[in-house]
Amino acid sequence: MWWFRMVVPERYRVAAGKREWKYSLETSDESEARLRHAEKLAEIRRYMAGLDVQEAASVGDRADEIVARGMAALARSNIVHQASIGLNFDMARGLDNVTYAILKVLSFRVRLGWGGKHAAAAQRQRFSAIDPDAEDDTPEFAPDLPPEAGSAFQTLDHRKLASAQIEAFEGQPSYQGAAFREVARGLLAARDWKAAAFEAQLVAHAAGMTLITRGALFDAIVERVLRHLAEHRFMHWPEDADLVLNPMATAMGCYLTEQSTPAPEAGDAPDRSLRALYAQWRAKHNLAEDEALKSADEWLLAVRRFEDLIGTKPVTAITAKDVRTYRDLCANLPSRVKKSIKALPAREQIKIAAAQKLPKLSPPSVGKHVAAIKALLSVAKEYEWVPVNVAEGITVEGARHTGTERDHFNDQEMALIYNSRLMTDPDACSDTMFWILFLAPFHGSRPGEHCQLKPHEIVQEEGDWIMRFRADRHAQQNEDGTPQARRRLKTLQSQRDVPLHWIVLEGGFLDFVAVQQARRAPWLFDDLKPAKYGNRYTYLSRTINDELRRLGITDTDKAFYSTRHSMKREGRRRRIPDRNLDQAAGHAPATSGQRYGQGVPIDILKEDMDRLEFRSVNWDAVVHCARARVARYRDRMGVTR
């Protein structure tokens, strides 16, 4: 199999998001591979040319704004100065004054660089403007300096003509600025940006920025400053000034050599790609841990796949059609593939998935990809990169959570689980797995919530023992000083107190808690290992669900999470009010009125929760197993009563 490989030029690496382009040519025939290689190379070159165009447009817009703001600021400053000496100038007159002053400085500096009689004349004019009686001590016939490569005014005749016109016109008030303007025109035609660096920095400084004298933005600002200087028409010129000035411009034009515009260089243009937007969003929110980091990684994956499938483009160029196309292509991506396939470009993955008939991404997974792009475009709107979010209203069918994705365990399935060896044999599974299984159906809590409990969060309130589900307000540390993943709750209602069921208490759960407290265990279930993003339930979830499959519970809409649905169903069978069941499970109340007073009092909730019984289960055997486990654990930990 032949491959296309090409190192990404450094100036394109931020936009491309990689250091090398690598694509399978999908053929082992050398002749065919050469053709496909040429096609891919042409495609890459078009892509790079497109990036150049985008960068140039972005730089140009920014340069226009900076030069306009800088010239206006200088003009306003001039108006204020003139007012201080009793003159009342408007904006147009202020701009005239500033433009003339910049032209005069530019002309002086350029002619000084020519040396010889040109430099002497420039100095003489400058000093005579300051002191008309000053003596000229400059040697009249100092040698001319040779022109630098790429600079304007390469010939001696061009320089002589420019100096002669300055001598002839700049002493006449009616035509001041005209000959100086031709110097700016010569620099502009030759694209001699270095010669006007000082003037560009002056304008940029007035606009409130420090201009670095290199890069695309510098070039663009110098070009616009020179264009303004070369094209400005002064108000003090007579109406028929063109009759006098046109011959001068024509004479100078004979020496101008227009330089072609080079490809823009990587420089100061702001990056407006999705990847740059993602980086700004992440830096702003300082995301570096826990579920927030998981969300950030999911967003980055969505951005990478968007660039693979749609192409790298600034957010201003992304259309609703692009987002819909991305959504439809994501639906064809393979799910749970090997790392070797996952490392391939997205389009390659789609081809492999089709050829090998691999499982595709589920609608919720596709929904996450689209939601990430939609959220980032919303951030772009907030940053005023774009006026509207083009992804608004684009949905993925079947992605929305409805609450019916999981079914409850029926009586037979509850008996299958809780009458099994897992719950009656002290050696069938770990103590942690046993307690997580035991707690789940009676409280309706999310299994992950039990896994992140800490020993001090099992407390007694008004005579009733409760579990306190809380998030961490501040970053925590492990015993060895390493940062601990901050606990987060899924919803606002997840922060709650839930009374412990009497059957769980009968099983000696409080004795287990006492052992953990005596040990100063950081977690109630401290043998759980956190996954990549700090989730302590991830690995246990896989183990429990594997056991459920071995027991014969194979329906795809049933997993250990189904215990939450089972609690709700059992509660309704026992005629427990839905608002009480919602409070225990951490669900939002049905009406706003139920939110007042922080819900149902613990003693009432305790009475209701104790009525849950799951009639198909022999809980005596489970309680006996629980007590045996607690006694064994206490002895193993060396903790006395």
For each residue, the residues with C-beta under 8 A, 3 or more apart:
1: 24 25 26 27 28
2: 24 25 27 28 30 33 36 37
3: 22 23 24 25
4: 21 22 23 24 25 36 37 40 41
5: 20 21 22
6: 20 21 41 44
7: 19 20
8: 12 13 16 18 19 20 21
9: 12 13 48
10: 13 266
11: 265 266
12: 8 9 15 16 48 51 266
13: 8 9 10 16 17 18 19
14: 17 271 273 275 276
15: 12 51 271 273 275 312
16: 8 12 13 21 312
17: 13 14 275 304 307 312
18: 8 13 21
19: 7 8 13
20: 5 6 7 8
21: 4 5 6 8 16 18 44
22: 3 4 5
23: 3 4 40 345 348
24: 1 2 3 4 344 348
25: 1 2 3 4 32 33 36 37 40
26: 1 36 351
27: 1 2 32 33 36
28: 1 2 33
29: 32 33
30: 2 33 34
31: 34 35
32: 25 27 29 35 36
33: 2 25 27 28 29 30 36 37
34: 30 31 37 38
35: 31 32 38 39
36: 2 4 25 26 27 32 33 39 40
37: 2 4 25 33 34 40 41
38: 34 35 41 42
39: 35 36 42 43
40: 4 23 25 36 37 43 44
41: 4 6 37 38 44 45
42: 38 39 45 46
43: 39 40 46 47
44: 6 21 40 41 47 48
45: 41 42 48 49
46: 42 43 49 50
47: 43 44 50 51 311 312
48: 9 12 44 45 51 52
49: 45 46 52 53
50: 46 47 53 54 313
51: 12 15 47 48 54 55 312
52: 48 49 55 56 263 264
53: 49 50 56 57
54: 50 51 57 58 313 314 317
55: 51 52 58 59 216 264 266 269
56: 52 53 59 60 216 264
57: 53 54 60 61
58: 54 55 61 62 269 270 272 314
59: 55 56 62 63 216 217 220 264 267 268 269
60: 56 57 63 64 220
61: 57 58 64 65
62: 58 59 65 66 217 220 269 270
63: 59 60 66 67 217 220 221 223 224
64: 60 61 67 68 224
65: 61 62 68 69
66: 62 63 69 70 203 204 207 209 221
67: 63 64 70 71 203 207 221 224 225 228
68: 64 65 71 72
69: 65 66 72 73 206 207 208
70: 66 67 73 74 202 203 204 205 206 207
71: 67 68 74 75 95 98 99 203 206 228
72: 68 69 75 76 91 95
73: 69 70 76 77 206 207 208
74: 70 71 77 78 94 98 202 203 206
75: 71 72 78 79 91 94 95 97 98
76: 72 73 79 80 91 94
77: 73 74 80 81 206
78: 74 75 81 82 89 94 97 98
79: 75 76 82 83 89 90 91 93 94
80: 76 77 83 84
81: 77 78 84 85
82: 78 79 85 87 88 89 94 97
83: 79 80 86 87 88 89
84: 80 81
85: 81 82
86: 83
87: 82 83
88: 82 83
89: 78 79 82 83 93 94 97
90: 79 93 94
91: 72 75 76 79 94 95
92: 95 96 235
93: 79 89 90 96 97 235
94: 74 75 76 78 79 82 89 90 91 97 98
95: 71 72 75 91 92 98 99 232
96: 92 93 99 100 232 234 235 236
97: 75 78 82 89 93 94 100 101
98: 71 74 75 78 94 95 101 102
99: 71 95 96 102 103 177 228 229 232 234
100: 96 97 103 104 176 177 180 234
101: 97 98 104 105
102: 98 99 105 106 199 202 203 225 229
103: 99 100 106 107 177 180 181 183 184 229
104: 100 101 107 108 180
105: 101 102 108 109 198 199
106: 102 103 109 110 180 183 184 187 195 196 198 199 229
107: 103 104 110 111 122 166 179 180 183
108: 104 105 111 112 122 125 126
109: 105 106 112 113 195 198
110: 106 107 113 114 152 153 183 187 195
111: 107 108 114 118 119 121 122 159 162 163 166 183
112: 108 109 115 118 119 122 123
113: 109 110 119 145 195
114: 110 111 118 119 144 145 153 159
115: 112 118 119 142 143 144 145
116: 119 120 141 142 143 144 145
117: 120 121 140 141 142 144 163
118: 111 112 114 115 121 122 144 159 163
119: 111 112 113 114 115 116 122 123 138 142
120: 116 117 123 124 136 138 139 140 142
121: 111 117 118 124 125 163 166 167
122: 107 108 111 112 118 119 125 126
123: 112 119 120 126 127 136 138
124: 120 121 127 128 136 138
125: 108 121 122 128 129 166 170
126: 108 122 123 129 130
127: 123 124 130 131 134 136
128: 124 125 131 132 134
129: 125 126
130: 126 127 134
131: 127 128 134
132: 128
133:
134: 127 128 130 131
135:
136: 120 123 124 127
137:
138: 119 120 123 124 142
139: 120 142
140: 117 120
141: 116 117
142: 115 116 117 119 120 138 139
143: 115 116
144: 114 115 116 117 118 156 159
145: 113 114 115 116
146:
147: 151 153 154
148: 151
149:
150: 190 192
151: 147 148 154 190 192 194 195
152: 110 186 187 189 190 192 195
153: 110 114 147 158 159 162 186 190 255
154: 147 151 158 257
155: 158 159 255
156: 144 159 160
157: 160 161 255
158: 153 154 155 161 162 186 252 255
159: 111 114 118 144 153 155 156 162 163
160: 156 157 163 164
161: 157 158 164 165 251 252 255
162: 111 153 158 159 165 166 179 182 183 186 252
163: 111 117 118 121 159 160 166 167
164: 160 161 167 168
165: 161 162 168 169 178 179 182 248 251 252
166: 107 111 121 125 162 163 169 170 179 180 183
167: 121 163 164 170 171
168: 164 165 171 172 179
169: 165 166 172 175 176 178 179 248
170: 125 166 167 175 176 177 178 179 180
171: 167 168
172: 168 169 175 176
173: 176 236
174: 236 237 238 241
175: 169 170 172 178 179 237 241 244 245
176: 100 169 170 172 173 180 234 236
177: 99 100 103 170 180 181 232 234 237
178: 165 169 170 175 181 182 234 237 241 245 248
179: 107 162 165 166 168 169 170 175 182 183 248
180: 100 103 104 106 107 166 170 176 177 183 184
181: 103 177 178 184 185 229 230 232
182: 162 165 178 179 185 186 230 248 249 252
183: 103 106 107 110 111 162 166 179 180 186 187
184: 103 106 180 181 187 188 196 226 229 230
185: 181 182 188 189 230 249 252 256
186: 152 153 158 162 182 183 189 190 192 252 255 256
187: 106 110 152 183 184 190 192 195 196 226
188: 184 185 191 223 226 227 230
189: 152 185 186 256 257 258 259
190: 150 151 152 153 186 187 256 257 259
191: 188 223 259 261
192: 150 151 152 186 187 195 196
193: 196 197 200 218 219 222 223
194: 151 197 213
195: 106 109 110 113 151 152 187 192
196: 106 184 187 192 193 199 200 222 225 226
197: 193 194 200 201 213 218 222
198: 105 106 109 201 202
199: 102 105 106 196 202 203 222 225 226 229
200: 193 196 197 203 204 211 218 221 222 225
201: 197 198 204 205 211 213
202: 70 74 102 198 199 205 206
203: 66 67 70 71 74 102 199 200 206 207 221 225
204: 66 70 200 201 207 209 210 211 221
205: 70 201 202 208 209 210 211
206: 69 70 71 73 74 77 202 203
207: 66 67 69 70 73 203 204
208: 69 73 205
209: 66 204 205
210: 204 205
211: 200 201 204 205 217 218 221
212: 215 217 218 268
213: 194 197 201 218
214: 218 267
215: 212 218 219 265 266 267 268
216: 55 56 59 219 220 264 265 266 267 268 269
217: 59 62 63 211 212 220 221 267 268 269
218: 193 197 200 211 212 213 214 215 221 222 267 268
219: 193 215 216 222 223 264 265 267
220: 59 60 62 63 216 217 223 224
221: 63 66 67 200 203 204 211 217 218 224 225
222: 193 196 197 199 200 218 219 225 226
223: 63 188 191 193 219 220 226 227
224: 63 64 67 220 221 227 228
225: 67 102 196 199 200 203 221 222 228 229
226: 184 187 188 196 199 222 223 229 230
227: 188 223 224 230 231
228: 67 71 99 224 225 231 232
229: 99 102 103 106 181 184 199 225 226 232
230: 181 182 184 185 188 226 227
231: 227 228
232: 95 96 99 177 181 228 229
233: 237
234: 96 99 100 176 177 178 237
235: 92 93 96
236: 96 173 174 176
237: 174 175 177 178 233 234 241 245
238: 174 241
239:
240: 243 244
241: 174 175 178 237 238 244 245
242: 245 246
243: 240 246
244: 175 240 241 247 248
245: 175 178 237 241 242 248 249
246: 242 243 249 250
247: 244 250 251
248: 165 169 178 179 182 244 245 251 252
249: 182 185 245 246 252 253
250: 246 247 253 254
251: 161 165 247 248 254
252: 158 161 162 165 182 185 186 248 249 255 256
253: 249 250 256
254: 250 251
255: 153 155 157 158 161 186 252
256: 185 186 189 190 252 253
257: 154 189 190
258: 189
259: 189 190 191
260:
261: 191
262: 265
263: 52
264: 52 55 56 59 216 219 267 269
265: 11 215 216 219 262
266: 10 11 12 55 215 216
267: 59 214 215 216 217 218 219 264
268: 59 212 215 216 217 218
269: 55 58 59 62 216 217 264
270: 58 62 276
271: 14 15 275 276
272: 58 276 277 314 315 316 385
273: 14 15 276 277 312 313 314 315
274: 277 278 303 306 307 315 318 373 376
275: 14 15 17 271 278 279 303 307 312
276: 14 270 271 272 273 279 280
277: 272 273 274 280 281 315 376 379 380 383 385
278: 274 275 281 282 299 300 303 376
279: 275 276 282 283
280: 276 277 283 284 379 383
281: 277 278 284 285 299 376 379
282: 278 279 285 287 296
283: 279 280 286
284: 280 281
285: 281 282 292
286: 283
287: 282 292 293 295 296
288: 292 293
289: 292 293 475 483 485 486 533 534
290: 293 294 485 486 487 488 533 534
291: 294 295 488 533 534 535
292: 285 287 288 289 295 296 488
293: 287 288 289 290 296 297 533
294: 290 291 297 298 532 533
295: 287 291 292 298 299
296: 282 287 292 293 299 300
297: 293 294 300 301
298: 294 295 301 302 368 372
299: 278 281 295 296 302 303 372 375 376
300: 278 296 297 303 304
301: 297 298 304 305 369 372
302: 298 299 305 306 368 369 370 372 373
303: 274 275 278 299 300 306 307 372 373 376
304: 17 300 301 307 308 346
305: 301 302 308 309 326 330 333 346 369
306: 274 302 303 309 310 326 369 373
307: 17 274 275 303 304 310 311 312
308: 304 305 345 346 347
309: 305 306 325 326 329 330 346 347
310: 306 307 313 318 322 325 326
311: 47 307
312: 15 16 17 47 51 273 275 307
313: 50 54 273 310 317 318
314: 54 58 272 273 317 318
315: 272 273 274 277 318 376 377 380 385 386
316: 272 385 386
317: 54 313 314
318: 274 310 313 314 315 322 323 377 390
319: 322 323 390
320: 323 324 390 391 394
321: 324 325
322: 310 318 319 325 326 390
323: 318 319 320 326 327 370 373 374 390 391 394
324: 320 321 327 328 394
325: 309 310 321 322 328 329
326: 305 306 309 310 322 323 329 330 369 370 373
327: 323 324 330 331 366 369 370 394 396
328: 324 325 331 332
329: 309 325 326 332 333 346 347 350
330: 305 309 326 327 333 361 365 366 369 370
331: 327 328 360 361 363 366 396
332: 328 329 350 353 354 360
333: 305 329 330 346 349 350 353 360 361
334: 337 341 349 350 352 353 358 359 360 361
335: 358 359 360 361 362 365
336: 359
337: 334 341 342 349 352 353 358
338: 341 342
339: 342 343
340: 343 344
341: 334 337 338 344 349 352
342: 337 338 339 349
343: 339 340
344: 24 340 341 348 349 352
345: 23 308 348 349
346: 304 305 308 309 329 333 349 350
347: 308 309 329 350 351
348: 23 24 344 345 351 352
349: 333 334 337 341 342 344 345 346 352 353
350: 329 332 333 334 346 347 353 354
351: 26 347 348 354 355
352: 334 337 341 344 348 349 355 356 358
353: 332 333 334 337 349 350 356 357 358 360
354: 332 350 351 357
355: 351 352
356: 352 353
357: 353 354
358: 334 335 337 352 353
359: 334 335 336
360: 331 332 333 334 335 353
361: 330 331 333 334 335 365 366 369
362: 335 365 366 398
363: 331 366 367 396 397 398 399
364: 367 368 398 399 401
365: 330 335 361 362 368 369
366: 327 330 331 361 362 363 369 370 396 399
367: 363 364 370 371 395 396 399 400
368: 298 302 364 365 371 372 399
369: 301 302 305 306 326 327 330 361 365 366 372 373
370: 302 323 326 327 330 366 367 373 374 391 394 395 396 399
371: 367 368 374 375
372: 298 299 301 302 303 368 369 375 376
373: 274 302 303 306 323 326 369 370 376 377 391
374: 323 370 371 377 378 389 391 392 394
375: 299 371 372 378 379
376: 274 277 278 281 299 303 315 372 373 379 380
377: 315 318 373 374 380 381 386 389 390 391
378: 374 375 381 382 389
379: 277 280 281 375 376 382 383
380: 277 315 376 377 383 385 386 389
381: 377 378 384 385 386 387 388 389
382: 378 379
383: 277 280 379 380
384: 381
385: 272 277 315 316 380 381
386: 315 316 377 380 381 389 390
387: 381
388: 381 392
389: 374 377 378 380 381 386 392
390: 318 319 320 322 323 377 386
391: 320 323 370 373 374 377 394
392: 374 388 389
393:
394: 320 323 324 327 370 374 391
395: 367 370 399 400
396: 327 331 363 366 367 370 399
397: 363
398: 362 363 364
399: 363 364 366 367 368 370 395 396
400: 367 395
401: 364 405
402: 405
403:
404: 407
405: 401 402 557
406: 557 558 559 561 562 564 565
407: 404 555 557 558 562 565
408: 562 565 566 568 569
409: 413 414 417 553 558 562 563 565 566
410: 413 414
411: 414 415 614 615 616
412: 415 416 616
413: 409 410 416 417 553 558
414: 409 410 411 417 418 441 566 614 616 617
415: 411 412 418 419 616 617
416: 412 413 419 420 551 552 553
417: 409 413 414 420 422 423 437 548 551 553
418: 414 415 423 437 441 614 617 618 619 622
419: 415 416 423 424 617 618 621
420: 416 417 423 424 428 551
421: 424 425 428
422: 417 425 428 429 433 434 437 547
423: 417 418 419 420 428 434 437 438 621 622 625
424: 419 420 421 428 621 622 624 625
425: 421 422 428 625
426: 625 628 629 632
427:
428: 420 421 422 423 424 425
429: 422 433 434 547
430: 433 434 527
431: 434 435 512 629 633
432: 435 436 525 527 528 540
433: 422 429 430 436 437 540 543 544
434: 422 423 429 430 431 437 438 625 626 629
435: 431 432 438 439 450 509 512 525 626
436: 432 433 439 440 447 450 451 525 540 544
437: 417 418 422 423 433 434 440 544 560
438: 423 434 435 442 504 507 509 622 626
439: 435 436 442 443 445 450 504 509
440: 436 437 443 445 447 450 560 563 564 567
441: 414 418 444 563 566 567 570 612 614
442: 438 439 501 503 504 567 609 612
443: 439 440 467 498 500 501 567 584 609
444: 441 563 564 567 568 571 581 584 585
445: 439 440 449 450 467 469 498 564 584 585 586
446: 449 450 490 494 561 564 586
447: 436 440 450 451 537 540 541 544 560 561 563
448: 451 452 535 536 537 541
449: 445 446 452 453 469 489 494 586
450: 435 436 439 440 445 446 447 453 467 524 525
451: 436 447 448 525 528 536 537 540
452: 448 449 487 523 536 537
453: 449 450 457 458 467 469 523 524 525
454: 457 522 523 524
455: 458 513 516 517 521 523 524
456: 459 517
457: 453 454 467 468 469 470 524
458: 453 455 465 466 467 468 500 510 513 524
459: 456 465 466 468
460: 463 464 465 466
461: 464 466 497 602
462: 602 603
463: 460 603
464: 460 461 499 500 602 603 606
465: 458 459 460 499 500 505 510
466: 458 459 460 461 497 498 499 500 602
467: 443 445 450 453 457 458 497 498 500
468: 457 458 459 497
469: 445 449 453 457 489 494 495 496 497 498 586
470: 457 487 489 495
471: 486 487 488 489 495
472: 475 476 486 487 488
473:
474: 486
475: 289 472 483 484 486
476: 472 483 484 486
477: 481 482 483 484
478: 481 482 483 484 522
479: 522
480:
481: 477 478
482: 477 478
483: 289 475 476 477 478
484: 475 476 477 478 534
485: 289 290 530 533 534 535
486: 289 290 471 472 474 475 476 534
487: 290 452 470 471 472
488: 290 291 292 471 472
489: 449 469 470 471 492 494 495 586
490: 446 494 586
491: 494 586 588
492: 489 495 588
493: 496 582 583 586 587 588 589
494: 446 449 469 489 490 491 586
495: 469 470 471 489 492
496: 469 493 583 584 586 599
497: 461 466 467 468 469 602
498: 443 445 466 467 469 584 605 609
499: 464 465 466 602 605 606 609 610
500: 443 458 464 465 466 467 504 505 509 510
501: 442 443 504 505 609 610 612
502: 505 506 610
503: 442 506 507 619 622 623
504: 438 439 442 500 501 507 509
505: 465 500 501 502 509 510
506: 502 503 623
507: 438 503 504 622 623 625 626 627 630
508: 511 512 626 627 630 631
509: 435 438 439 500 504 505 512 513 626
510: 458 465 500 505 513 514
511: 508 514 515 630 634 641
512: 431 435 508 509 515 516 629 630 633
513: 455 458 509 510 516 517 524
514: 510 511 517 518 639
515: 511 512 518 519 630 633 634 637 639
516: 455 512 513 519 521 524 526
517: 455 456 513 514 520 521
518: 514 515 637 639
519: 515 516 637 639
520: 517
521: 455 516 517 524 526
522: 454 478 479 526
523: 452 453 454 455 526 528 536
524: 450 453 454 455 457 458 513 516 521
525: 432 435 436 450 451 453 528 536
526: 516 521 522 523
527: 430 432
528: 432 451 523 525 536 537 539 540
529: 536 539
530: 485 534 535 536 538
531: 534 535 536 538 539
532: 294
533: 289 290 291 293 294 485
534: 289 290 291 484 485 486 530 531
535: 291 448 485 530 531 538
536: 448 451 452 523 525 528 529 530 531 540
537: 447 448 451 452 528 540 541
538: 530 531 535 541 542
539: 528 529 531 542 543
540: 432 433 436 447 451 528 536 537 543 544
541: 447 448 537 538 544 545 560
542: 538 539 545 546
543: 433 539 540 546 547
544: 433 436 437 447 540 541 547 548 560
545: 541 542 548 549 559 560
546: 542 543 549 550
547: 422 429 543 544 550 551
548: 417 544 545 551 553 558 559 560
549: 545 546 552 553 554
550: 546 547
551: 416 417 420 547 548
552: 416 549
553: 409 413 416 417 548 549 558
554: 549
555: 407 558
556:
557: 405 406 407
558: 406 407 409 413 548 553 555 562
559: 406 545 548 562
560: 437 440 447 541 544 545 548 563
561: 406 446 447 564
562: 406 407 408 409 558 559 565 566
563: 409 440 441 444 447 560 566 567
564: 406 440 444 445 446 561 567 568 585
565: 406 407 408 409 562 568 569
566: 408 409 414 441 562 563 569 570 614
567: 440 441 442 443 444 563 564 570 571 581 584 585 612
568: 408 444 564 565 571 572 581 585
569: 408 565 566 572 573
570: 441 566 567 573 574 612 613 614
571: 444 567 568 574 576 580 581 608 612
572: 568 569 575 576 578 581
573: 569 570
574: 570 571 608 611 612 613
575: 572
576: 571 572 580 581 608 609 611 612
577: 580 581 608
578: 572 581 582 590
579: 582 583 589 590 594 599 600
580: 571 576 577 583 584 600 604 605 608
581: 444 567 568 571 572 576 577 578 584 585 587 608
582: 493 578 579 585 587 588 589 590
583: 493 496 579 580 586 587 589 599 600 605
584: 443 444 445 496 498 567 580 581 605 609
585: 444 445 564 567 568 581 582
586: 445 446 449 469 489 490 491 493 494 496 583
587: 493 581 582 583
588: 491 492 493 582
589: 493 579 582 583 592 594 595 599
590: 578 579 582 594
591: 594
592: 589 595
593: 596
594: 579 589 590 591 599
595: 589 592 599
596: 593
597:
598:
599: 496 579 583 589 594 595 605
600: 579 580 583 604 605 608
601: 604 605
602: 461 462 464 466 497 499 605 606
603: 462 463 464 606 607
604: 580 600 601 607 608
605: 498 499 580 583 584 599 600 601 602 608 609
606: 464 499 602 603 609 610
607: 603 604 610 611
608: 571 574 576 577 580 581 600 604 605 611
609: 442 443 498 499 501 576 584 605 606 612
610: 499 501 502 606 607
611: 574 576 607 608
612: 441 442 501 567 570 571 574 576 609
613: 570 574 619
614: 411 414 418 441 566 570 617 619
615: 411
616: 411 412 414 415
617: 414 415 418 419 614 622
618: 418 419 621 622
619: 418 503 613 614 622 623
620: 623 624
621: 419 423 424 618 624 625
622: 418 423 424 438 503 507 617 618 619 625 626
623: 503 506 507 619 620 626 627
624: 424 620 621 627 628
625: 423 424 425 426 434 507 621 622 628 629
626: 434 435 438 507 508 509 622 623 629 630
627: 507 508 623 624 630 631
628: 426 624 625 631 632
629: 426 431 434 512 625 626 632 633
630: 507 508 511 512 515 626 627 633 634
631: 508 627 628 634 635
632: 426 628 629 635 636
633: 431 512 515 629 630 636 637
634: 511 515 630 631 637 639 640 641
635: 631 632 638
636: 632 633
637: 515 518 519 633 634
638: 635
639: 514 515 518 519 634
640: 634
641: 511 634
